[in-house]
Amino acid sequence: VAGVVARVTPAATMIESASLTEATELLSWRNGYVVFRETALADAVAEFNRYNERKIVIRDPHIASMRLTAKFRANNFEGFVRLLQESFPIRTQHHPNEIVLTAAGTIE
């Protein structure tokens, strides 16, 4: 039915009403985009990692719960990481197979 969204997890299936905007955002992956609305950084990173071979790793649990609202091409993980570094108190370390995120000021 129009205006209804189903969310499926290993534990349950939830059916709920959604606005046209929400439904469009949830289906944005079909057009190569990921959309985040007040999404925890850990969830946003997990979504990017689904689409990219080079993984983003959160090494500091203090930043995992930071919230962000943004829209990106699913393969633009470099733009996503750049936004994090420029707009949040996050430090990035670039390695061949991964990009590590820590709180700014953290020494490893």
CYANA upper distance limits for C-alpha pairs under 8 A (distance plus 0.5 A):
  3 GLY  CA     17 SER  CA      6.06
  3 GLY  CA     18 ALA  CA      5.78
  3 GLY  CA     19 SER  CA      6.63
  3 GLY  CA     20 LEU  CA      7.17
  3 GLY  CA     23 ALA  CA      7.96
  4 VAL  CA     15 ILE  CA      7.25
  4 VAL  CA     16 GLU  CA      6.10
  4 VAL  CA     17 SER  CA      4.96
  4 VAL  CA     18 ALA  CA      6.25
  5 VAL  CA     15 ILE  CA      6.19
  5 VAL  CA     16 GLU  CA      5.92
  5 VAL  CA     17 SER  CA      6.54
  5 VAL  CA     18 ALA  CA      6.74
  5 VAL  CA     23 ALA  CA      7.48
  6 ALA  CA     13 THR  CA      7.27
  6 ALA  CA     14 MET  CA      6.08
  6 ALA  CA     15 ILE  CA      4.92
  6 ALA  CA     16 GLU  CA      7.00
  7 ARG  CA     13 THR  CA      6.17
  7 ARG  CA     14 MET  CA      5.63
  7 ARG  CA     15 ILE  CA      6.92
  8 VAL  CA     12 ALA  CA      6.60
  8 VAL  CA     13 THR  CA      4.94
  8 VAL  CA     14 MET  CA      6.94
  9 THR  CA     13 THR  CA      6.72
 18 ALA  CA     22 GLU  CA      6.29
 18 ALA  CA     23 ALA  CA      6.53
 19 SER  CA     23 ALA  CA      6.68
 20 LEU  CA     24 THR  CA      6.53
 21 THR  CA     25 GLU  CA      6.69
 22 GLU  CA     26 LEU  CA      6.66
 23 ALA  CA     27 LEU  CA      6.84
 24 THR  CA     28 SER  CA      6.59
 25 GLU  CA     34 VAL  CA      8.39
 25 GLU  CA     35 VAL  CA      6.58
 26 LEU  CA     35 VAL  CA      8.09
 27 LEU  CA     31 ASN  CA      8.41
 28 SER  CA     32 GLY  CA      7.10
 28 SER  CA     33 TYR  CA      5.73
 28 SER  CA     34 VAL  CA      6.71
 28 SER  CA     35 VAL  CA      7.57
 29 TRP  CA     33 TYR  CA      5.40
 29 TRP  CA     34 VAL  CA      6.32
 29 TRP  CA     74 ALA  CA      7.96
 32 GLY  CA     73 ARG  CA      6.18
 32 GLY  CA     74 ALA  CA      6.02
 32 GLY  CA     75 ASN  CA      8.26
 33 TYR  CA     71 LYS  CA      7.36
 33 TYR  CA     72 PHE  CA      6.03
 33 TYR  CA     73 ARG  CA      4.79
 33 TYR  CA     74 ALA  CA      5.41
 34 VAL  CA     47 GLU  CA      8.09
 34 VAL  CA     48 PHE  CA      8.34
 34 VAL  CA     71 LYS  CA      6.27
 34 VAL  CA     72 PHE  CA      5.96
 34 VAL  CA     73 ARG  CA      6.69
 34 VAL  CA     74 ALA  CA      5.99
 35 VAL  CA     69 THR  CA      8.10
 35 VAL  CA     70 ALA  CA      6.45
 35 VAL  CA     71 LYS  CA      4.89
 35 VAL  CA     72 PHE  CA      7.08
 36 PHE  CA     44 ALA  CA      7.47
 36 PHE  CA     68 LEU  CA      7.15
 36 PHE  CA     69 THR  CA      5.40
 36 PHE  CA     70 ALA  CA      5.68
 36 PHE  CA     71 LYS  CA      6.70
 37 ARG  CA     68 LEU  CA      6.97
 37 ARG  CA     69 THR  CA      4.83
 37 ARG  CA     70 ALA  CA      7.20
 38 GLU  CA     67 ARG  CA      5.54
 38 GLU  CA     68 LEU  CA      5.43
 38 GLU  CA     69 THR  CA      5.61
 39 THR  CA     43 ASP  CA      7.09
 39 THR  CA     44 ALA  CA      6.98
 39 THR  CA     66 MET  CA      8.46
 39 THR  CA     67 ARG  CA      5.58
 39 THR  CA     68 LEU  CA      5.89
 39 THR  CA     69 THR  CA      7.04
 40 ALA  CA     44 ALA  CA      6.89
 40 ALA  CA     64 ALA  CA      7.10
 40 ALA  CA     65 SER  CA      5.45
 40 ALA  CA     66 MET  CA      5.93
 40 ALA  CA     67 ARG  CA      5.03
 40 ALA  CA     68 LEU  CA      7.13
 41 LEU  CA     45 VAL  CA      6.54
 41 LEU  CA     63 ILE  CA      7.65
 41 LEU  CA     64 ALA  CA      5.64
 41 LEU  CA     65 SER  CA      6.26
 41 LEU  CA     66 MET  CA      5.89
 41 LEU  CA     67 ARG  CA      6.35
 41 LEU  CA     68 LEU  CA      7.31
 42 ALA  CA     46 ALA  CA      6.71
 42 ALA  CA     58 ILE  CA      7.83
 42 ALA  CA     64 ALA  CA      5.28
 42 ALA  CA     65 SER  CA      7.03
 43 ASP  CA     47 GLU  CA      6.76
 44 ALA  CA     48 PHE  CA      6.86
 45 VAL  CA     49 ASN  CA      6.58
 45 VAL  CA     56 ILE  CA      6.80
 45 VAL  CA     57 VAL  CA      8.15
 46 ALA  CA     50 ARG  CA      6.93
 47 GLU  CA     51 TYR  CA      7.73
 48 PHE  CA     52 ASN  CA      6.93
 48 PHE  CA     56 ILE  CA      8.30
 48 PHE  CA     74 ALA  CA      6.82
 48 PHE  CA     75 ASN  CA      8.09
 48 PHE  CA     77 PHE  CA      7.06
 49 ASN  CA     53 GLU  CA      7.68
 49 ASN  CA     54 ARG  CA      8.03
 49 ASN  CA     55 LYS  CA      5.94
 49 ASN  CA     56 ILE  CA      7.02
 51 TYR  CA     74 ALA  CA      6.76
 51 TYR  CA     75 ASN  CA      6.95
 52 ASN  CA     74 ALA  CA      8.48
 52 ASN  CA     75 ASN  CA      6.85
 52 ASN  CA     77 PHE  CA      8.10
 53 GLU  CA     97 ASN  CA      8.30
 54 ARG  CA     96 PRO  CA      8.23
 54 ARG  CA     97 ASN  CA      5.58
 54 ARG  CA     98 GLU  CA      5.69
 54 ARG  CA     99 ILE  CA      7.97
 55 LYS  CA     97 ASN  CA      7.07
 55 LYS  CA     98 GLU  CA      5.13
 55 LYS  CA     99 ILE  CA      6.79
 56 ILE  CA     98 GLU  CA      6.06
 56 ILE  CA     99 ILE  CA      5.23
 56 ILE  CA    100 VAL  CA      6.48
 56 ILE  CA    101 LEU  CA      7.83
 57 VAL  CA     98 GLU  CA      7.28
 57 VAL  CA     99 ILE  CA      6.54
 57 VAL  CA    100 VAL  CA      5.31
 57 VAL  CA    101 LEU  CA      6.55
 58 ILE  CA     63 ILE  CA      8.23
 58 ILE  CA     64 ALA  CA      7.28
 58 ILE  CA    100 VAL  CA      6.44
 58 ILE  CA    101 LEU  CA      5.30
 58 ILE  CA    102 THR  CA      6.93
 59 ARG  CA    100 VAL  CA      7.04
 59 ARG  CA    101 LEU  CA      6.39
 59 ARG  CA    102 THR  CA      6.07
 60 ASP  CA     64 ALA  CA      7.53
 60 ASP  CA    101 LEU  CA      7.55
 60 ASP  CA    102 THR  CA      5.48
 60 ASP  CA    103 ALA  CA      6.85
 61 PRO  CA     65 SER  CA      8.13
 62 HIS  CA     66 MET  CA      8.47
 62 HIS  CA    103 ALA  CA      7.71
 63 ILE  CA     90 ILE  CA      8.10
 63 ILE  CA    102 THR  CA      7.63
 63 ILE  CA    103 ALA  CA      6.78
 72 PHE  CA     76 ASN  CA      7.01
 72 PHE  CA     79 GLY  CA      8.48
 72 PHE  CA     80 PHE  CA      7.73
 76 ASN  CA     80 PHE  CA      6.99
 77 PHE  CA     81 VAL  CA      6.61
 78 GLU  CA     82 ARG  CA      6.58
 79 GLY  CA     83 LEU  CA      6.64
 80 PHE  CA     84 LEU  CA      6.88
 81 VAL  CA     85 GLN  CA      6.74
 81 VAL  CA     92 THR  CA      8.08
 82 ARG  CA     86 GLU  CA      6.60
 83 LEU  CA     87 SER  CA      6.21
 83 LEU  CA     88 PHE  CA      8.26
 84 LEU  CA     88 PHE  CA      5.80
 84 LEU  CA     89 PRO  CA      8.29
 84 LEU  CA     90 ILE  CA      6.77
 85 GLN  CA     89 PRO  CA      7.42
 85 GLN  CA     90 ILE  CA      5.72
 85 GLN  CA     91 ARG  CA      6.35
 85 GLN  CA     92 THR  CA      7.12
 89 PRO  CA    103 ALA  CA      6.46
 89 PRO  CA    104 ALA  CA      5.51
 90 ILE  CA    101 LEU  CA      7.02
 90 ILE  CA    102 THR  CA      6.23
 90 ILE  CA    103 ALA  CA      5.11
 90 ILE  CA    104 ALA  CA      5.13
 91 ARG  CA    101 LEU  CA      6.33
 91 ARG  CA    102 THR  CA      5.80
 91 ARG  CA    103 ALA  CA      6.27
 91 ARG  CA    104 ALA  CA      5.29
 91 ARG  CA    105 GLY  CA      8.16
 91 ARG  CA    106 THR  CA      8.49
 92 THR  CA     99 ILE  CA      7.12
 92 THR  CA    100 VAL  CA      6.10
 92 THR  CA    101 LEU  CA      5.36
 92 THR  CA    102 THR  CA      7.06
 93 GLN  CA     99 ILE  CA      6.16
 93 GLN  CA    100 VAL  CA      5.58
 93 GLN  CA    101 LEU  CA      7.21
 94 HIS  CA     98 GLU  CA      7.02
 94 HIS  CA     99 ILE  CA      5.16
 94 HIS  CA    100 VAL  CA      7.06
 95 HIS  CA     99 ILE  CA      6.32
 95 HIS  CA    100 VAL  CA      8.26
102 THR  CA    106 THR  CA      7.05
